[in-house]
Amino acid sequence: MSNNVKIISVRSLTHDVKEIKVEKPRGYTFVPGQATEVAIDKEGWRDEKRPFTFTSLPEEEHLEFVIKSYRDHQGVTYQVDGLLEGDRLLIGDAWGAITYRGPGVFIAGGAGITPFISILRLLESKGQLAGHKLIFANKRGKDVVLESYFYDLLGENFLSILSDEKVDGHHHGMVNMAFLNEQLSDFSQEFYVCGPEGMVKDVSSSLEQLGARPDGITFEK
């Protein structure tokens, strides 16, 4: 099923990431962490569906997506980069991606942060942020989406790590076993991992070797 919705607002969050708010169809529901198939309602693009995660809360009057544009190839996200208020999108029904299962550590790589935005906003709205930590891996400082928001939300429980440059206030390197072992003491808690496929595989494997329960690691299947 496809819903045709109008874009209400477009806001730049970083040099290559936009926050796009759209109308919410009547009766439309989703759970924080879920995604939907999105296509651009323009000639030649209506069949080019891509999964994007909701970053708004289910009770809000609009739907919101945070989308990274890859400008080096002329695909859907390249087109998204040029969208304006008043343009229209086609969105399908919500489907499962990452389901929240209790307090723990969110580990995101780049655009993999998106399912955690809605989950963290939900926890914030309920006053249930205690006991959560966010590790956010990016290449450079300018790539870190919503950095000040995460700091405000989590304080020292927000860890930003950059692979390609050294910047004050950020760790430098990769989210590997040594980093996880250094930053975390409890591997019996829940873990949520989202990002590039290779990173998800490596991080999940490292967590298991450090003592995490395989069923305590949630990632997009």
C-alpha positions as a Markdown table, in Angstrom:
| # | Residue | x | y | z |
|---|---|---|---|---|
| 1 | Met | 0.0 | 0.0 | 0.0 |
| 2 | Ser | 1.3 | 3.4 | -0.9 |
| 3 | Asn | 0.5 | 6.8 | 0.7 |
| 4 | Asn | 1.1 | 10.0 | -1.2 |
| 5 | Val | 2.3 | 12.6 | 1.3 |
| 6 | Lys | 3.5 | 16.2 | 1.0 |
| 7 | Ile | 6.8 | 17.4 | 2.4 |
| 8 | Ile | 6.1 | 20.0 | 5.1 |
| 9 | Ser | 9.7 | 21.0 | 5.8 |
| 10 | Val | 13.4 | 20.3 | 4.8 |
| 11 | Arg | 16.2 | 21.1 | 7.2 |
| 12 | Ser | 20.0 | 20.5 | 6.8 |
| 13 | Leu | 21.5 | 18.7 | 9.8 |
| 14 | Thr | 25.1 | 18.3 | 8.4 |
| 15 | His | 26.8 | 18.8 | 5.0 |
| 16 | Asp | 25.1 | 15.7 | 3.6 |
| 17 | Val | 22.2 | 14.9 | 5.9 |
| 18 | Lys | 18.7 | 16.4 | 5.8 |
| 19 | Glu | 15.7 | 16.1 | 8.1 |
| 20 | Ile | 12.5 | 15.8 | 6.1 |
| 21 | Lys | 9.1 | 16.2 | 7.7 |
| 22 | Val | 6.0 | 15.0 | 5.7 |
| 23 | Glu | 2.3 | 14.8 | 6.2 |
| 24 | Lys | 1.1 | 11.8 | 8.2 |
| 25 | Pro | -1.7 | 9.7 | 6.6 |
| 26 | Arg | -4.8 | 9.3 | 8.7 |
| 27 | Gly | -4.5 | 6.2 | 11.0 |
| 28 | Tyr | -0.8 | 5.7 | 10.1 |
| 29 | Thr | 1.1 | 3.9 | 12.9 |
| 30 | Phe | 4.6 | 2.7 | 13.6 |
| 31 | Val | 6.9 | 1.7 | 16.5 |
| 32 | Pro | 10.1 | 3.6 | 17.2 |
| 33 | Gly | 12.9 | 1.8 | 15.4 |
| 34 | Gln | 10.7 | 0.8 | 12.4 |
| 35 | Ala | 11.2 | 1.9 | 8.8 |
| 36 | Thr | 9.2 | 2.1 | 5.6 |
| 37 | Glu | 9.7 | 2.0 | 1.9 |
| 38 | Val | 9.9 | 5.6 | 0.4 |
| 39 | Ala | 9.9 | 6.7 | -3.2 |
| 40 | Ile | 9.9 | 10.2 | -4.7 |
| 41 | Asp | 6.7 | 11.1 | -6.5 |
| 42 | Lys | 8.4 | 12.3 | -9.7 |
| 43 | Glu | 8.6 | 10.9 | -13.2 |
| 44 | Gly | 11.2 | 8.1 | -13.3 |
| 45 | Trp | 11.5 | 7.8 | -9.6 |
| 46 | Arg | 8.1 | 6.3 | -8.4 |
| 47 | Asp | 9.3 | 2.7 | -8.6 |
| 48 | Glu | 12.7 | 3.4 | -6.9 |
| 49 | Lys | 11.8 | 2.5 | -3.3 |
| 50 | Arg | 14.3 | 2.7 | -0.5 |
| 51 | Pro | 13.9 | 1.9 | 3.2 |
| 52 | Phe | 14.2 | 4.9 | 5.6 |
| 53 | Thr | 13.6 | 4.9 | 9.3 |
| 54 | Phe | 11.2 | 7.1 | 11.1 |
| 55 | Thr | 12.9 | 9.6 | 13.4 |
| 56 | Ser | 9.7 | 11.2 | 14.8 |
| 57 | Leu | 7.5 | 9.8 | 17.6 |
| 58 | Pro | 4.3 | 7.8 | 16.7 |
| 59 | Glu | 2.0 | 10.3 | 18.4 |
| 60 | Glu | 3.4 | 13.4 | 16.5 |
| 61 | Glu | 1.2 | 14.9 | 13.8 |
| 62 | His | 3.8 | 14.5 | 11.1 |
| 63 | Leu | 6.3 | 11.8 | 10.0 |
| 64 | Glu | 10.0 | 12.6 | 10.0 |
| 65 | Phe | 13.0 | 11.1 | 8.3 |
| 66 | Val | 16.7 | 11.8 | 8.6 |
| 67 | Ile | 18.4 | 11.0 | 5.3 |
| 68 | Lys | 22.0 | 11.0 | 4.2 |
| 69 | Ser | 22.7 | 11.9 | 0.6 |
| 70 | Tyr | 25.3 | 10.0 | -1.4 |
| 71 | Arg | 26.2 | 12.6 | -4.0 |
| 72 | Asp | 28.8 | 10.4 | -5.8 |
| 73 | His | 26.1 | 8.4 | -7.5 |
| 74 | Gln | 22.9 | 9.6 | -9.0 |
| 75 | Gly | 20.5 | 7.5 | -7.0 |
| 76 | Val | 17.5 | 8.1 | -4.7 |
| 77 | Thr | 19.4 | 9.9 | -2.0 |
| 78 | Tyr | 21.0 | 12.2 | -4.5 |
| 79 | Gln | 17.4 | 13.1 | -5.6 |
| 80 | Val | 16.3 | 13.5 | -1.9 |
| 81 | Asp | 19.1 | 16.1 | -1.5 |
| 82 | Gly | 17.2 | 18.4 | -3.9 |
| 83 | Leu | 13.7 | 18.0 | -2.5 |
| 84 | Leu | 11.8 | 21.0 | -1.3 |
| 85 | Glu | 8.8 | 21.9 | 0.8 |
| 86 | Gly | 5.7 | 21.0 | -1.2 |
| 87 | Asp | 7.3 | 18.1 | -3.1 |
| 88 | Arg | 5.7 | 14.7 | -2.6 |
| 89 | Leu | 6.8 | 11.3 | -1.4 |
| 90 | Leu | 5.2 | 7.8 | -1.7 |
| 91 | Ile | 5.5 | 5.8 | 1.6 |
| 92 | Gly | 4.5 | 2.3 | 2.3 |
| 93 | Asp | 3.4 | 0.6 | 5.6 |
| 94 | Ala | 5.8 | 0.5 | 8.6 |
| 95 | Trp | 7.8 | -2.7 | 9.1 |
| 96 | Gly | 10.1 | -4.0 | 11.8 |
| 97 | Ala | 13.8 | -3.1 | 11.9 |
| 98 | Ile | 15.2 | -2.6 | 15.3 |
| 99 | Thr | 12.9 | -3.3 | 18.3 |
| 100 | Tyr | 13.7 | -1.8 | 21.7 |
| 101 | Arg | 14.0 | -4.5 | 24.3 |
| 102 | Gly | 15.2 | -2.6 | 27.4 |
| 103 | Pro | 18.1 | -0.5 | 28.7 |
| 104 | Gly | 21.5 | -1.0 | 27.1 |
| 105 | Val | 24.0 | 0.3 | 24.6 |
| 106 | Phe | 23.2 | 1.7 | 21.2 |
| 107 | Ile | 26.1 | 1.4 | 18.7 |
| 108 | Ala | 25.6 | 3.2 | 15.4 |
| 109 | Gly | 27.8 | 3.8 | 12.3 |
| 110 | Gly | 27.0 | 6.8 | 10.1 |
| 111 | Ala | 23.4 | 6.7 | 8.8 |
| 112 | Gly | 22.8 | 3.7 | 11.1 |
| 113 | Ile | 21.9 | 6.3 | 13.8 |
| 114 | Thr | 18.4 | 6.8 | 12.4 |
| 115 | Pro | 16.5 | 3.9 | 14.2 |
| 116 | Phe | 18.0 | 5.1 | 17.5 |
| 117 | Ile | 16.8 | 8.7 | 17.1 |
| 118 | Ser | 13.1 | 7.8 | 17.5 |
| 119 | Ile | 13.9 | 5.2 | 20.3 |
| 120 | Leu | 15.9 | 7.8 | 22.3 |
| 121 | Arg | 13.2 | 10.4 | 21.8 |
| 122 | Leu | 10.7 | 8.0 | 23.1 |
| 123 | Leu | 12.8 | 7.2 | 26.2 |
| 124 | Glu | 13.4 | 11.0 | 26.7 |
| 125 | Ser | 9.6 | 11.6 | 26.6 |
| 126 | Lys | 9.0 | 8.9 | 29.2 |
| 127 | Gly | 12.0 | 10.1 | 31.4 |
| 128 | Gln | 13.6 | 6.7 | 30.9 |
| 129 | Leu | 17.0 | 7.6 | 29.6 |
| 130 | Ala | 19.0 | 6.3 | 32.6 |
| 131 | Gly | 21.0 | 3.2 | 32.0 |
| 132 | His | 21.5 | 3.9 | 28.3 |
| 133 | Lys | 24.7 | 4.6 | 26.4 |
| 134 | Leu | 25.2 | 5.7 | 22.7 |
| 135 | Ile | 28.4 | 5.0 | 20.8 |
| 136 | Phe | 28.3 | 6.8 | 17.4 |
| 137 | Ala | 31.0 | 6.1 | 14.8 |
| 138 | Asn | 31.7 | 8.4 | 11.9 |
| 139 | Lys | 34.6 | 9.3 | 9.6 |
| 140 | Arg | 35.0 | 13.0 | 10.4 |
| 141 | Gly | 33.6 | 15.5 | 13.0 |
| 142 | Lys | 31.4 | 17.2 | 10.3 |
| 143 | Asp | 29.6 | 13.9 | 9.8 |
| 144 | Val | 28.2 | 13.6 | 13.3 |
| 145 | Val | 24.4 | 14.1 | 13.1 |
| 146 | Leu | 22.6 | 15.8 | 16.0 |
| 147 | Glu | 25.8 | 15.8 | 18.1 |
| 148 | Ser | 24.7 | 18.6 | 20.5 |
| 149 | Tyr | 21.3 | 16.9 | 20.9 |
| 150 | Phe | 22.9 | 13.6 | 21.9 |
| 151 | Tyr | 25.3 | 15.3 | 24.4 |
| 152 | Asp | 22.3 | 17.2 | 25.9 |
| 153 | Leu | 20.4 | 13.9 | 26.1 |
| 154 | Leu | 23.1 | 11.5 | 27.4 |
| 155 | Gly | 26.0 | 13.6 | 28.7 |
| 156 | Glu | 29.0 | 11.4 | 29.3 |
| 157 | Asn | 27.0 | 8.4 | 28.1 |
| 158 | Phe | 27.3 | 9.7 | 24.5 |
| 159 | Leu | 30.6 | 8.6 | 23.0 |
| 160 | Ser | 31.5 | 9.9 | 19.5 |
| 161 | Ile | 34.4 | 8.1 | 17.7 |
| 162 | Leu | 36.0 | 9.3 | 14.4 |
| 163 | Ser | 38.0 | 7.0 | 12.2 |
| 164 | Asp | 39.5 | 9.6 | 9.8 |
| 165 | Glu | 40.5 | 12.5 | 12.1 |
| 166 | Lys | 41.4 | 13.5 | 15.6 |
| 167 | Val | 39.0 | 16.1 | 17.1 |
| 168 | Asp | 38.8 | 17.2 | 20.8 |
| 169 | Gly | 35.8 | 15.7 | 22.5 |
| 170 | His | 35.7 | 12.7 | 20.2 |
| 171 | His | 37.5 | 9.3 | 20.5 |
| 172 | His | 39.7 | 8.3 | 17.5 |
| 173 | Gly | 39.7 | 4.9 | 15.9 |
| 174 | Met | 37.2 | 2.2 | 15.2 |
| 175 | Val | 34.6 | 0.5 | 17.3 |
| 176 | Asn | 36.6 | -2.7 | 17.8 |
| 177 | Met | 37.0 | -5.1 | 20.6 |
| 178 | Ala | 39.7 | -3.1 | 22.4 |
| 179 | Phe | 37.5 | 0.1 | 22.3 |
| 180 | Leu | 34.4 | -1.8 | 23.5 |
| 181 | Asn | 36.3 | -3.5 | 26.3 |
| 182 | Glu | 37.7 | -0.1 | 27.4 |
| 183 | Gln | 34.4 | 1.7 | 27.4 |
| 184 | Leu | 32.0 | -0.9 | 28.7 |
| 185 | Ser | 32.0 | -3.0 | 31.8 |
| 186 | Asp | 28.7 | -4.8 | 31.6 |
| 187 | Phe | 28.3 | -7.2 | 28.7 |
| 188 | Ser | 25.1 | -8.8 | 30.1 |
| 189 | Gln | 23.0 | -5.8 | 29.1 |
| 190 | Glu | 21.1 | -5.3 | 25.8 |
| 191 | Phe | 23.0 | -4.1 | 22.7 |
| 192 | Tyr | 21.6 | -2.5 | 19.6 |
| 193 | Val | 23.8 | -2.3 | 16.5 |
| 194 | Cys | 23.1 | -0.5 | 13.3 |
| 195 | Gly | 25.3 | 0.7 | 10.4 |
| 196 | Pro | 27.2 | -0.6 | 7.4 |
| 197 | Glu | 26.9 | -4.5 | 7.1 |
| 198 | Gly | 30.6 | -5.1 | 7.8 |
| 199 | Met | 30.6 | -2.9 | 10.9 |
| 200 | Val | 27.4 | -4.6 | 12.3 |
| 201 | Lys | 29.0 | -8.0 | 11.8 |
| 202 | Asp | 32.4 | -7.0 | 13.4 |
| 203 | Val | 30.8 | -5.3 | 16.4 |
| 204 | Ser | 28.3 | -8.1 | 17.0 |
| 205 | Ser | 31.2 | -10.6 | 16.9 |
| 206 | Ser | 33.4 | -8.5 | 19.2 |
| 207 | Leu | 30.5 | -8.1 | 21.7 |
| 208 | Glu | 29.9 | -11.9 | 21.8 |
| 209 | Gln | 33.6 | -12.6 | 22.4 |
| 210 | Leu | 33.5 | -10.1 | 25.3 |
| 211 | Gly | 30.6 | -12.0 | 26.8 |
| 212 | Ala | 27.4 | -10.5 | 25.4 |
| 213 | Arg | 24.5 | -12.9 | 24.9 |
| 214 | Pro | 23.9 | -13.6 | 21.2 |
| 215 | Asp | 20.1 | -13.0 | 21.9 |
| 216 | Gly | 21.0 | -9.7 | 23.7 |
| 217 | Ile | 22.4 | -8.2 | 20.5 |
| 218 | Thr | 19.7 | -6.6 | 18.3 |
| 219 | Phe | 20.5 | -5.6 | 14.7 |
| 220 | Glu | 18.6 | -5.3 | 11.4 |
| 221 | Lys | 18.3 | -8.8 | 9.9 |
